Amino acid sequence: MAEVLRDEGYATFAVGKWHLCAMENASAAGPYDQWPCQRGFDRFYGFMEGETDQFHPELVYDNHMVEPPATPEEGYHLSEDLVDHAIGFVHDTVSIRPDRPFFLYLAFGATHAPHQAPDSYLEKYRGRYDEGWDVARERWFATQVASFWFSDKFAIMSSRAKEVGEGPIVCTLPAVANAVANALGEPVNEMPITPWKILQILGRRAKG
């Protein structure tokens, strides 16, 4: 996408997780042909691996390794660092070329292993999930049903549901289900639909 957009005149920025090249090619020795700046991005700030320590990350700035700008003792956490650089990239282009469109890809690492959150976040949620995953999931699902985020008329058969025989337990937003149903010309709940198939259908509708 970045390669296509850059050819169309966009400024392109990638911030955060890359994980799109072989790890033996992610060192300072390269080769760099699968690094972000060689795959359509004008600027990059983040990490090359699938995961990194959120307090002591192995960072890359464009095509070179850099040290984190601060330490955990000074309040450093990677998420804030990524946002700061994303804002900086956008500011640089908009302040000089406000007429030029931009594409920013921001991929956080905090929701991936090793799942390291700042102490302030840990304290905020400490004890909230002590009842366990099953209880929390049932509570969330009940809230979603009560809020009409889920509809019993439009269901998507999940791969896990088919494996364990639970039936069509994963539902989609009614608006999305309606769009899929209209595109297919048949009710969604009568056939298994994958998220990827939904995107394909909606993409064709957008082009049409």
LUMTOR-565889 format. One record per residue (C-alpha): residue in three letters; x, y, z. Coordinates in Angstrom, 2 decimals, always signed. Example, Ala and Ser with C-alpha at 12.3 -4.5 7.8 and 13.67 -1.06 7.14 Angstrom:
% residues 2
> ALA	+12.30	-4.50	+7.80 $
> SER	+13.67	-1.06	+7.14 $
***
This chain:
% residues 208
> MET	+0.00	+0.00	+0.00 $
> ALA	+2.78	+2.45	+0.89 $
> GLU	+4.51	+1.85	-2.44 $
> VAL	+1.31	+2.58	-4.35 $
> LEU	+0.46	+5.67	-2.31 $
> ARG	+3.95	+7.12	-2.54 $
> ASP	+3.85	+6.75	-6.32 $
> GLU	+0.59	+8.73	-6.21 $
> GLY	+2.21	+11.61	-4.36 $
> TYR	+1.57	+10.71	-0.73 $
> ALA	+4.04	+11.17	+2.10 $
> THR	+4.28	+7.78	+3.81 $
> PHE	+5.27	+6.99	+7.38 $
> ALA	+5.54	+3.74	+9.32 $
> VAL	+5.80	+3.76	+13.12 $
> GLY	+5.98	+0.79	+15.47 $
> LYS	+6.08	-2.90	+14.65 $
> TRP	+7.38	-4.00	+11.25 $
> HIS	+7.93	-7.80	+11.36 $
> LEU	+7.88	-8.09	+7.57 $
> CYS	+11.40	-9.24	+6.84 $
> ALA	+13.46	-12.26	+7.84 $
> MET	+15.06	-11.66	+11.22 $
> GLU	+18.51	-12.56	+9.89 $
> ASN	+18.12	-9.53	+7.60 $
> ALA	+17.03	-7.16	+10.37 $
> SER	+20.46	-6.33	+11.77 $
> ALA	+22.59	-3.25	+11.09 $
> ALA	+24.33	-5.29	+8.39 $
> GLY	+21.17	-5.57	+6.32 $
> PRO	+20.30	-6.29	+3.58 $
> TYR	+17.73	-3.51	+3.68 $
> ASP	+15.55	-4.41	+0.71 $
> GLN	+12.64	-5.51	+2.92 $
> TRP	+12.97	-2.71	+5.47 $
> PRO	+10.21	-0.06	+5.62 $
> CYS	+12.10	+2.67	+3.76 $
> GLN	+12.71	+0.26	+0.90 $
> ARG	+9.07	-0.85	+0.84 $
> GLY	+7.39	+2.47	+0.16 $
> PHE	+7.75	+4.38	+3.41 $
> ASP	+9.55	+7.73	+3.47 $
> ARG	+10.25	+7.51	+7.20 $
> PHE	+10.26	+4.76	+9.82 $
> TYR	+10.59	+4.64	+13.59 $
> GLY	+9.98	+1.41	+15.44 $
> PHE	+11.19	-2.15	+15.82 $
> MET	+11.84	-4.82	+13.22 $
> GLU	+10.95	-7.92	+15.22 $
> GLY	+7.53	-9.32	+15.99 $
> GLU	+7.92	-8.23	+19.60 $
> THR	+10.26	-6.12	+21.70 $
> ASP	+10.73	-5.04	+25.30 $
> GLN	+8.40	-2.07	+25.78 $
> PHE	+10.75	-0.48	+28.30 $
> HIS	+14.04	-1.34	+26.60 $
> PRO	+13.12	-1.64	+22.90 $
> GLU	+15.52	-2.38	+20.06 $
> LEU	+14.72	+0.63	+17.90 $
> VAL	+15.32	+1.48	+14.26 $
> TYR	+15.11	+5.02	+12.88 $
> ASP	+14.80	+4.90	+9.09 $
> ASN	+17.69	+2.55	+8.22 $
> HIS	+19.81	+2.68	+11.37 $
> MET	+19.65	+1.44	+14.95 $
> VAL	+19.08	+3.97	+17.74 $
> GLU	+18.86	+3.91	+21.53 $
> PRO	+15.61	+4.78	+23.34 $
> PRO	+15.44	+8.49	+24.18 $
> ALA	+14.91	+7.83	+27.90 $
> THR	+14.95	+5.10	+30.54 $
> PRO	+12.08	+3.41	+32.39 $
> GLU	+13.23	+5.22	+35.52 $
> GLU	+12.60	+8.46	+33.62 $
> GLY	+9.10	+7.32	+32.71 $
> TYR	+9.86	+5.82	+29.29 $
> HIS	+7.43	+3.44	+27.61 $
> LEU	+7.53	+2.60	+23.91 $
> SER	+3.89	+3.46	+23.16 $
> GLU	+4.31	+7.12	+24.02 $
> ASP	+7.57	+7.23	+22.10 $
> LEU	+5.87	+5.86	+18.98 $
> VAL	+3.06	+8.41	+19.21 $
> ASP	+5.54	+11.26	+19.65 $
> HIS	+7.42	+10.25	+16.50 $
> ALA	+4.20	+9.72	+14.55 $
> ILE	+3.11	+13.24	+15.47 $
> GLY	+6.54	+14.54	+14.52 $
> PHE	+6.47	+12.91	+11.08 $
> VAL	+3.00	+14.29	+10.34 $
> HIS	+3.93	+17.75	+11.66 $
> ASP	+7.01	+17.89	+9.46 $
> THR	+5.09	+17.20	+6.28 $
> VAL	+1.91	+19.18	+7.05 $
> SER	+3.74	+22.28	+8.23 $
> ILE	+5.74	+22.51	+4.99 $
> ARG	+3.48	+20.79	+2.44 $
> PRO	-0.10	+21.10	+3.74 $
> ASP	-1.37	+20.30	+0.26 $
> ARG	+0.32	+16.90	+0.19 $
> PRO	-1.73	+13.93	+1.46 $
> PHE	-0.06	+11.51	+3.86 $
> PHE	-0.42	+7.91	+4.96 $
> LEU	+0.60	+6.96	+8.50 $
> TYR	+0.87	+3.31	+9.55 $
> LEU	+1.06	+3.06	+13.36 $
> ALA	+1.42	-0.41	+14.88 $
> PHE	+1.76	-0.55	+18.65 $
> GLY	+3.65	-3.33	+20.37 $
> ALA	+2.06	-3.08	+23.82 $
> THR	-0.83	-5.45	+23.04 $
> HIS	+1.61	-8.14	+21.88 $
> ALA	+3.95	-10.25	+23.97 $
> PRO	+5.65	-9.51	+26.31 $
> HIS	+2.55	-7.47	+27.35 $
> GLN	+4.29	-4.77	+29.34 $
> ALA	+2.20	-1.84	+30.51 $
> PRO	+3.22	+1.23	+32.52 $
> ASP	+2.65	+1.02	+36.27 $
> SER	-0.10	+3.65	+36.07 $
> TYR	-2.12	+1.39	+33.77 $
> LEU	-1.54	-1.68	+35.92 $
> GLU	-2.77	+0.14	+39.01 $
> LYS	-5.83	+1.47	+37.17 $
> TYR	-7.08	-2.03	+36.32 $
> ARG	-5.66	-4.03	+39.23 $
> GLY	-8.29	-6.41	+40.58 $
> ARG	-10.85	-5.73	+37.84 $
> TYR	-10.39	-9.14	+36.21 $
> ASP	-9.74	-11.27	+39.29 $
> GLU	-12.91	-13.27	+38.56 $
> GLY	-11.24	-14.78	+35.50 $
> TRP	-11.55	-14.71	+31.74 $
> ASP	-14.83	-16.66	+31.46 $
> VAL	-16.72	-14.31	+33.78 $
> ALA	-15.30	-11.22	+32.07 $
> ARG	-16.21	-12.54	+28.63 $
> GLU	-19.81	-13.29	+29.63 $
> ARG	-20.16	-9.82	+31.12 $
> TRP	-18.80	-8.14	+27.98 $
> PHE	-21.04	-10.20	+25.73 $
> ALA	-24.14	-9.39	+27.77 $
> THR	-23.30	-5.68	+27.56 $
> GLN	-22.81	-5.89	+23.79 $
> VAL	-26.12	-7.66	+23.29 $
> ALA	-27.92	-5.12	+25.48 $
> SER	-26.29	-2.29	+23.52 $
> PHE	-27.38	-3.78	+20.16 $
> TRP	-23.78	-4.24	+19.00 $
> PHE	-24.78	-7.81	+18.18 $
> SER	-27.80	-9.01	+16.31 $
> ASP	-29.18	-12.55	+16.41 $
> LYS	-30.35	-12.20	+12.79 $
> PHE	-26.88	-11.93	+11.30 $
> ALA	-24.29	-14.43	+12.48 $
> ILE	-20.86	-15.35	+11.23 $
> MET	-19.65	-18.90	+11.76 $
> SER	-16.21	-18.67	+13.38 $
> SER	-13.58	-21.30	+12.70 $
> ARG	-13.42	-22.11	+16.40 $
> ALA	-17.18	-22.49	+16.61 $
> LYS	-17.14	-25.02	+13.79 $
> GLU	-14.31	-26.97	+15.41 $
> VAL	-16.03	-27.34	+18.77 $
> GLY	-19.58	-27.47	+17.44 $
> GLU	-20.83	-24.34	+19.17 $
> GLY	-22.73	-23.06	+16.16 $
> PRO	-22.85	-19.48	+14.85 $
> ILE	-21.71	-17.66	+17.98 $
> VAL	-19.76	-14.78	+16.42 $
> CYS	-22.00	-11.98	+15.20 $
> THR	-21.34	-8.88	+13.19 $
> LEU	-22.67	-5.34	+13.31 $
> PRO	-26.07	-5.19	+11.58 $
> ALA	-24.88	-2.50	+9.16 $
> VAL	-21.98	-4.68	+7.99 $
> ALA	-24.18	-7.76	+7.84 $
> ASN	-26.74	-5.89	+5.76 $
> ALA	-24.04	-4.77	+3.32 $
> VAL	-22.78	-8.33	+2.99 $
> ALA	-26.28	-9.71	+2.60 $
> ASN	-27.10	-7.17	-0.10 $
> ALA	-23.87	-7.91	-1.95 $
> LEU	-24.40	-11.67	-1.82 $
> GLY	-28.11	-11.56	-2.43 $
> GLU	-28.81	-14.04	+0.36 $
> PRO	-29.00	-13.99	+4.17 $
> VAL	-25.65	-14.00	+5.93 $
> ASN	-26.76	-16.46	+8.58 $
> GLU	-27.29	-19.20	+6.01 $
> MET	-23.66	-19.53	+5.03 $
> PRO	-20.27	-19.30	+6.79 $
> ILE	-18.57	-15.97	+6.11 $
> THR	-14.99	-15.11	+7.04 $
> PRO	-13.84	-11.57	+7.89 $
> TRP	-11.60	-11.67	+4.83 $
> LYS	-14.56	-12.50	+2.60 $
> ILE	-16.47	-9.57	+4.07 $
> LEU	-13.60	-7.23	+3.21 $
> GLN	-13.45	-8.59	-0.34 $
> ILE	-17.17	-8.11	-0.84 $
> LEU	-17.22	-4.62	+0.60 $
> GLY	-14.18	-3.72	-1.48 $
> ARG	-15.93	-4.78	-4.67 $
> ARG	-19.00	-2.79	-3.67 $
> ALA	-16.89	+0.30	-3.06 $
> LYS	-15.27	+0.02	-6.49 $
> GLY	-18.61	-0.57	-8.15 $
***
